[in-house]
């Protein structure tokens, strides 16, 4: 019952007028971000990090969480009405949702997306409430060797999944690890890779890297390489569902929630995989397979949207209890915690329990707010698409510049911001993922510290990583993640040849 008592205390904290306003602001901005194609919650959180540094930590985290899952709700609006996913996780929703909209059923598609998101988000939050303390309890038993291997697992899985190829993902990761080494060595106090620049002695701010790679690079990329937003939209029908549509939607919501939650807890590259799996499952199980790809099947909207939100909510479990981010935005949120001197991990629920439980309580509140925001205000959100791209992204650049300059009032930071932005532009142009850079930069120094501690425990012997059952098991998983996909690929290539010879 202790969990529910702490959750009640969380509701008391999250229910204060100031925190409710932060939750509402986050949900509103997040929904708008989800509606606008290409920006995404990672960019929005990165852009707002410098502005919120003076805000009390609990209010700030509630605000960022609202942006995170608000963007998941908003992304479905443009996917359905314009066939323009606002977020990567909404790509699958566009497949059936836009077909429904073209056949005069946009209202039903938007309703099942919003209600499905609410159902999955609420169930996901209940899982976070119950699972987070349990995971944190057992995570305390992990020592430096296990933590180092856990971070290695995060490195290889995120690098392998987030990039177009493992090589690209690993390259991005090593860029992040290299940036993380800049500054003073944690043990010897020696300056490393500072190029005799005094401003680099304290290392490079995570906020600056995040804003440069996401906000600045995104704005530059859109202005240089993308055309105008298509300004045509399907007629919006009344936002409601028939009894038959309700009957077809609710099993899809539950199945998709069961698919999405496990994927949120592992470093599997966000919500894209569970949304595709949910779509495939609904297509296989549907009693109306003829509607898929033609007039639009409501299960093909209900399932992916619920899977999307379930996965997003579940990312908080590894983030809060292990300090491991499993998506782009979770990586930026990890940086936000560190800005306040808070390190997510097993001790977080003991040292900052009030913040954690207020954050979890705000998820319940935010889900209700988002349902209220999304159903009646769909027409208003769609009008945001009429904002010209030039003005929109110019505003983002100004906002990013002012925010970063406000951190230390340093002209050097602005030069570095746009240098990182150009690096992000090149990475985006050649399909190198940005998230592993942030993950490498944040987790790299922590991994280095854990490795040094582990080597001290093992008296300088590398065998310390295979002598302990926990670290050995994680090492085997790391090697499996690296080797198995290549082995499967080789097997797939050989099969047609053997069949041909036979």
N, C-alpha and C positions, 0 to 999 in steps of 0.2 A: 504493500500500500504506500510505501515511501515514495515510489515513482509518481503516484497520482497526487500525493501531497505536494511534491516539488513542482509538478505540472500546474497545480492550482496556484502556487506562489508565482509561477511563470505567467499565468493569466493575469494575476494582480499587477505584475510589473508591466506586461505588454498592454494591459488595459488602461494605463494612465493616458490622459488626453494627449500628451506629447508623443508618446510611442504609437498611439493609434493614428495620429497625424503622419508620423513617419511611415507607418505601414500603408496608409492610404496613398501617400505620395509615391512610395516605391511601387505599389501595385498599378497606379495610374501611369507612371513613367514607363514601367515595364511593359504594360499593355501597348502603349504607344510605340515603344521600341520594337516590340514583336510585330506590329502592323507595318512599320517601315521596313522595306526589304533591305537586307544586307548589313544593318547596323549590329544587331544581336546584343544579348545581355552582357557578354564579356566586354565589348567595346563600351557600353553604357556605364558599367561599374568602374572600368578602368578610367574613363573620362571624369567620373564624379568622385573618385578616390581623393584627389587633392582638396576638393571643395569641402569634404566632410571630415577632414582631419581635426577640426575644432569641435566636432559634435561628440556628445557622450557615447562611449562604445556600444551600449545596448541599442540606443536609437539608431546608430549608424548601421549596425548589423541587421536590424529589423528592416531598415530602408533597403539595403542591398539584397536581402532575401526576397523582398517584395518585387524588386526589379527582376530578379532571377526567374522566379516562377510566373511573374506577370507576363514576361516576354513569351513564355510557352503558350499562355492563353491567347495572346494577341496574334501570334504567328498564324493561327488557323484562319483568321478573318480574311487576310489577303490570299491565302492558299485557296480558299473556297470561292471567293468573289472574283479574284483576278488571275488565278493560277500562278501567283507570285509568292512563293513561301517567304515569310519574313525571317524565319529561322530554319536551320538545316533539319531540325526535328520535325518540321511541318511539311517537308517535301512529300511524304507519303499521303498526307491528308489531301494534298492538291489533286492526287490521281483520281479519287472518287468524288471528293467534295466539289471540285469545279464542274464535273459532269452533272452532279445533282443541281448545281446553280444554273447551268445552261438549260436544264429541263424544268426550271421554275421551282426548284425545291431548296433554294439557298437558305431559307429560314430554318428548315428542318436540319440541314447540315450544320449550320452555326449553333443551333440549340444542342444537338447531340455532342458537338465538339466541346461546348462550354460546360454542359452538365457532366460529360465524361471526364473532363479535366478536373472538375470539382470532386467527383467520386474518387478518382484515382489519387488525386492530391491528398484528400482526407485520409484514405486508407494508408497511403504512403507515410503520412505524418504520424499515424497511430503506430506503424512499424518502427519509425524513427524513435518515437517516445519509448517503446518497449525495448528495442534492440540496442540503442545507444549506450545505456548504462551497463548492459551485459557485455557488449564488446569492449567497453572501457575497462571493466573489471578484469577481463582476461588479458587485455593488452598491457596491463601493469606488470604482468609476469614476464613480458618480453625484455631481454637484455640487449646490449649494444650489437652483438652479432646478428640477432633476429631483426633488429630495427634496420641495420645496414642492408640486409637481404630484402627486407620489405620495401625499402626505398629503391633497391635495384629492380625489384619486380615492378614497381610503379614506373621506373624509367623505361624498361624494355616494353611493357605493355602499352603505355601511352605513346611511345615513339612508334611502335609497330602499327597501332590502330589509327592514330590521328593523321598520319601522313599518307600520301598517295602510294608510297613505298616505304619499306623499313629503312632503307638508306637515307631517304629524305628526312624521316622522323628522327633517326639517330643523329644526322647532321645538325638539325635544329636543337636537339638535346645538348650536343657538345658545345654549341654556341652559348646556350644558357649556362652550362657548367663553367665555361671559360669566363663568362661575365660574373658569375658568382664568386670566382677566385679573386677578383679585383678588390684591393683594399688591404687591410692589415691581417696577417695570419693570426688565427684565434689563439694559438699556443705560444709561438715565438715572438709575436708582435712585429715581425718584419713586413715591410710594405711589398706587395706583390702586384705586378702588372699595372702600376699606377702611371707610368710614363712621366714620372716626376711632376704630375699635375696635383696640386694640393687638394682640389675638390674631389679627387678620386680616392683619397686616403681612407675615407669612411665607407668606401664601396659605392656602387651605383644603386640608387633608390629603385625598389621594385615597382613603385607607382610610375616612375618615369619610363621604365621599360614597357610596362603594360600599356600606358597611354600611347607611347610611340608605336609599338607593334600592332595595336588594335585600332585605336581611334585615328591616329595620323595616317598610318599605312592604308587603312580602309578608305579614308577620304581621298587620298592621293590616287589609289587604285580605281575608285569609282569615277573620278573626274578624268582620268587618263584612258581607261580601257572600256568603260561601260557606257552604253547609250542611255537614252531617256526612258523613264518609267512609262509603260503602256498605260494610257489614261482612260481606258475603257473598262467598264465594270458591268457585271450582270445585274439585272434588276433584283432588288432585295425584297423577298416575300416576307410575310409575317413570321417572326421568330417563335415557332412552336412545333411540336411533333404530334402526330396522330397516335392513337392507341397501338396500332400495328408497329409503328416506328419505335415506340417505347419498348414494345415486346422484343424487337430485334436488337435494340441497342444495349439493354442492361447486361445480357450475358457477355457481349463483346467488351463492355467496360471492365467487368470482373476478370475475364481471361487476360485482357491486356495489362491490367494492374499486376496480375501474377507474373506476367512476362517482364514487365518493366522494372519492378523493384529489385530483383537480383542483379540486373545489368547496371543499375545505378550505384550499387555497392562495390563494383569491381572497376578497375581502370580499363574500360572497354570503349572509350571514345565517345561518351555522351549517349544521346537518345536515338541516334539514327538506326542502330542495329535492332533494338527492341521494337521500334515502329515498323520496320520492314518485316520482322518476324511476326508481329501481331497481324499485319496486313495479310501475310501468307496464310496464317492460321485461319483468319476470318474467311478468306477466299475458299479455303479447303472445306471449312465446316458449314458455310452458308447454304441455306435451302433455296437461295435465289442467285445461283452462280451466273445466270445470264445477265444480271444487272451490272456486274463488274466490268468496267471499261466501256460500257454503253450508256445507260441512263444514270449510272451512279448508284452504288449500293451503300446504304446507310451504315452497315457494319464496317465498311472500308474507311469510314470517317471516325466512327465511335472508337474502334479498336486502337488505331495508331495514335489518336489524340490522348487516350487514356494511358497508353504505354509511355508516351512522351512525358506526361506529367508525373507518372509514377517513378520513372527513372530519375527525373530531375530532383524530386523530393528525396529519394533514397541516397543521392550523392552526399547528403549531409552526414550520413552514418560514418563512412571512412574519413570524411573531412574533420568532423568534430572529435572522433575517438582515436584516430590514428595519425591525424595531420597529413593524410594522403589525399590530394585532389584527384578526382576521376573525370573531370571535364574542364573545358576552357575556363568557364566562369568560376568553377570551384577553385581553380588555380589563382585567379584574381582575388577571390574571397580570402584565400589563405594569406595573400599579401596584405589584405585589409586587416586581418587579425593581427599580423605581425607589426603593422604600423602602430597599433595600440599597445605593443609589448606583450601581446597574448599569443602563446604558442599552442595551437590545437594539438590534442593528443590525449593519452590516458588520464593525465592529471587535470585536464580542463574541467571536467565535471566536478572535481573537488575544489579547485582554486577559483573557478569562475562559474559556479553552478547557477547563480542568479542570471547571468547573461545567457547561458546555454538554454535554460528552461524558458526564459522570456522569448528567446529566438524560436524555440519549438512551439510555444503557445501562439506566437505571431503567425505561424504557418496555418494554424486552424482559423485564426481571424482573417488572415489574408485570403484564404480560399473562399470564404463567404463574401468578402469584399469584391473579389474578382468575378464571382458569379453575378453579383449585382451590377458590376461595371460592364461585363461583357454582353449580357443579354439585351438590356435596354439601349445601350450606347453604341451599338455596332455601326449605325449610320454615321455617327460622328467620327469614329475611328477611321472609317474608309475615306473621309475627307482629308485626312492627313496625307494621303497618297498624292494629293494635288500640290503639295509643297514642292517647288522646283528643286531638283537635285543640287544645282549650283549653290543656291542659298542655304540649303540644309547642311551640306558638307562644309561650306565656308564657316557656318556657325559652329560646327563641331571642331574645326581647326582653331577657331578663336577661343572657344571654351577650353580646349586642351592646353593651349599656350598659356592662357591666364592662370589655369589651375596649377600647372607645373611651375610657373614662375613664382606663384604664391607660396610654394613650399619652402624655398630658401632664398628667394629674391636673387637668384643667380643667373647671369647671362649664359654662363657655361652650361647650365642645365637645359636652356633653350636650344643651344647648338647641339647638345647631345640628344635632345628629344627628336629633332628633325633628322639627325644622322641615323638614329634608331628607326625613325619613320621610313627613311629611304631604304634601310636594310629590310624592314617589314614589307615594303613595296616590292622589292626584288624577290623576297621569299614568296610573297603572294603570287607574283607573276609566274614563277617557276614551280608552283605547287609545293613549297616547303611549309609545313604547318607552324604556326606561331606559338601554340600552347606549350609544346615541349621546351621552348626557350624559357618561358616563365617558370615552368615546373623545374627545369634544370637549375635555374638561378636561385629559386627558393629552397629546393630540397638538396641541392649540391653541397652547400656549406654544412647542412645538418648531416648528410650522408658522410661527409669527410670527418666530422666530429665523432660520429658513431663508429666509423672504421678505426679511427685512432684509439678510441676507448676499447674496442674489441681486441685490437692488437696488443694493448696494454694488459688486458685480461689474459690473453694467450701468450704473454711474455715474448712478443715479437713473432710468433708462429702463425702462418696463414691457416694452419689446420684447425684453428679455433672455429672457423666457419663450417667445418664438416663434423666436428666432434659433438656439437650440440644438436639434438634431434630437431628442434624448431628451425634453426638456421639451415640445417641440411635439407629439410623438407622444402623450405622456401627456395634454396639454391636449385633443387631439382625442378621446381615449378618454373623458375626463371629460364633454365636451360630448355625446358619443354616448350615454353612460349617462343623461344628463339628457333628451335629445331623443328618442332612438329609442323608448322605451316609450310616450311620448305619441303619437308618429307612428303606431305600430302600433295603438294603441287607437283613434285616429281612423279608420284604415283599416278596422278591424273594425266600427266603427259604421256606416260608409258602405256596406259591401258588401251588407247585407240590403236597404237602400233601393234600390240599383241593380238588384238581382235582382227586386224587387217591380215596379219600373217596366217591366222587360223583359217 
